[in-house]
């Protein structure tokens, strides 16, 4: 299966939006604002022939994401506005940096303004908080990963923004990787876990090209069972809500018994705790806050 993390940002954007999700999102945003009627404020005052230029400006410092989505949004709102980007997605910018310049019909510009700023501001916010986590673990072996705790309808774009911030993508959805979590395994008796996982993983891998197989564990005994499975069954183990001491012990156990398997720490990771978690030697740290906890960056539109 295609390695999303090996793609350039441009390639990743095209891949994640190839399913039409961006077009559907832009159309839905247009319809909820214009409702088939239009911008009644603008139409009462501004001639459709009036042309203008405008600057899309980041009011606060941050990491840019979402500029590649702007043309699709403009097209959904009529396509009478052009965009010229001044910076690239993934760039870190200072406050009051012009991100892009719009030119075209003023009426169309005013109609699309809020949707465009909502989307770019949201994605810049995700990229900015992601970069802060990535910077916090610089120099360790760990990488920061996202989760499926994304805004409904924005999964592809928020994952793109995570990559703009420098993190590593986890699975896109339930279809491209297998992650056996505690709720999947709650009905399995401890002594039956190895056999149950061997059978299930064999079935999920049969005839499928998937990104990885991962199993969540809560205890050292569970970890030992998973590490003892036949080579090639499990790629990653998710260490859920473990203390720093338990994480370090898990790394030592993995190194001694199954060094081929990656370890991923998860559960309530914050900017204050992520550096210490990385220092335990885990390979990956998944952070739901990259998406569910991100605040939109302040982005404004200034008509010239």
RAPE-V464163 format. One record per backbone hydrogen bond with DSSP energy under -0.5 kcal/mol. CO is the residue of the C=O (numbers start at 1). NH is the residue of the N-H. Records with the same first field share a line. If there is no record, write none. Layout:
CO=NH / NH
This chain:
2=4
3=6
4=7
8=12
9=13
10=14
11=15
12=16
13=17
15=18
17=20
20=24
21=25
22=26
23=27
24=28
25=29
26=30
27=31
28=32
29=33
30=34 / 35
31=35
34=37 / 38
38=40
39=43
40=44
42=45 / 46
47=50
50=106
52=104
53=304
54=102
55=57 / 302
56=99 / 100
57=59 / 300
58=96 / 97
62=93
64=90
66=69 / 70
67=70
69=73
70=74
71=75
72=76
73=77
74=79
75=78
80=105
82=103
84=101
88=91
91=64 / 93
93=62
94=97
97=58 / 99
99=86 / 87
100=56
101=84
102=54
103=82
104=52
105=109
106=110
107=111
108=112
109=113
112=116
113=117
114=118
115=119
116=120
117=121
118=122
119=123
120=124
121=125 / 297
122=126
123=127
124=63 / 128
125=129
126=130
127=131
128=132
129=133
130=134
131=135
132=136
133=137
134=137
135=138
137=140
143=285
144=168
145=287
148=150
151=154
154=158
155=159
156=160
157=161
158=162
159=163
160=164
161=165
162=167
163=166
168=146
173=176
176=211
177=179
178=214
179=181
180=216
181=184 / 185
182=186
185=188
187=189
189=192 / 193
190=193
192=196
193=197
194=198
195=199
196=200
197=201
198=202
199=203
200=204
201=205
202=206
205=208
208=210
212=178
213=235 / 236
214=180
215=238
217=240
219=223
220=224
221=225
222=226
223=227
224=228
226=229
230=233
235=262
236=215
237=239 / 264
238=217 / 240
239=241 / 266
243=247
244=248
245=249
246=250
247=251
248=252
249=253
250=254
251=255
252=256
253=257
254=258
258=261
262=237
263=283 / 284
264=239
265=286
266=241
270=273 / 274
273=277
274=278
275=279
277=280 / 282
278=281
283=143
284=265
285=145
287=290
288=291 / 292
289=293
291=294
297=299
298=59 / 60
300=57
301=303
302=55
